[in-house]
Amino acid sequence: MGGCGAPLRLALEGNIAVGKSTFLKLLGAAFPRWHLVPEPVAQWRQVPTAGTAQVRIWGTAWPGRCHPHPKCPRGFPRAVPPSSQVSPGVPKGCATPMSPGVPGGCANLLPPLTPMSPQVPGGCANLLQLMYQEPSRWSYTFQTFSCLSRLRAALEAPGEAGGTPGSPVRVLERSVFSDRYVFAKQLFEAGHLQPLEWALYQQCHDVLLAHVGHRAAPHAFLYLRASPQRCLERLRRRARSEERGVQLGYLSRLHGQHELWLLARATEVGCAAARRAPVLLLDAEQDFEHDAARQGRLLAQVEAFVTSLSARPVPPHPHTPGTGRGAASA
């Protein structure tokens, strides 16, 4: 199905703490020629801030740290070229959190880090933790960055990402589609994304996929499935600091979004390629990390699924913004 030597693209989907990273490692051990792309969690935990990095505006690098000025709010990042016009009462070269974009430049919408903001060494922010702590403030920022980081990982050539050139199969841990149709959708329905933010996120998602969807959309999905209760047990066991406040209700809502999208195929998906992509359901209710027999059964399912996909003709991969329901799962 990959066609013309291109790898078959699979997305490994599932709830938080269902066991995706563990299963990805098992796939790597069982199929060493496959190219595996882990979820870019490390990038979300260490996002360079404007106060310590260069801000690129219209192709020009400008110092990200605010220059000393008696009227400039202390610590505000400088994100507007000195020649730009800014809001009344604000010195040239400085931007306020509420200042709109200005001619010749743009305002930095990320406010300076305060002592209460999660920080990591090197002047970076832990955006994942910020989102969990203040979802109504940070959900749009996080989901936008999450989507971009996933897309970048999906578009990287195997050699650039440490994979083997010529790999017959490429497996991504989650995709830009779960980013939108599970996580961002749930945040909107919970009220953490405002209607305007949700509309902007969807427009950006559509535009990006209209240009690169033919290279990023998975040919098929692997749905690693377990009950929310089982996922909560595993989440508590792995004990990520950002996830301390995650409750069963949140995992249950995410589980419901996965079920609607991948099993019921009731979620309206704009990308035609993703809408019709087959789905392999993998039962992960029982722990499989140290159970060789269970591992063997799951891996055999994946191998048979890939073999069946490889025998199929290559479908076109247009991105058709709009709505529609997918075909039945495989």
C-alpha angles and dihedrals in degrees: 000000000000091000131200092030093304115137124254106255119221129177119209106214134181147118126298111288094005090130105266097141091048092049091047089057090050090052090051092052094046097042108029094176093059119101111232123196114196121211109272094241092140090061091053091052094052111039112163111238127223090245093066105028140054115270113219114215119182091336095312123109116227128182109269096208119087114248115235112269128158093229098040115101105252113262097009112150116243107232103152124078113249093247094058126105115241138185117302113275094021118109119243113272095029131100131202123217091252100039112118125226112289133209111280095016145017137248122250107242094194108092120218118277114261127203087264094056118100106253135179129200117285099042096289132137126226098231093179091059092044090055093050093046098045108015095168090056101038108028096093092046092047097045092048092051092042091053093048093047091049091049092049090051091049092052098046115111112244092247092053093050096045097261129127116269109238094030108165094215133034119197122193121196097233125338141229086266096064086043088062107026098040113022105026091038091052092048090052093048090049091053097248092114115055117226090253092050091048091050092049092047091051093048092052090047091052094047094049094048092045087063104035105014091108088063100037107037113101119240088219143357131236108208111201102197134194134148118272089245091057091047090052090053091053092044091055090047096053091045104201108187094228092055099055092108097047110122134196092254092061093049090048091054091049089048089053092051091051091049093050093047105039105025109024090032086212097132113101104240119191099200110082093205093054092041093061099033112124120244129218112205113215117191109225098164091114118058111260103173094098099020110096094188093054091045090053093052094049093046091048089054091052093047092051090046092052091048091053091048093049090057093055124095116257110263121212114260107217121159108224112185109216137065137303144132127254132241123261118291121260 
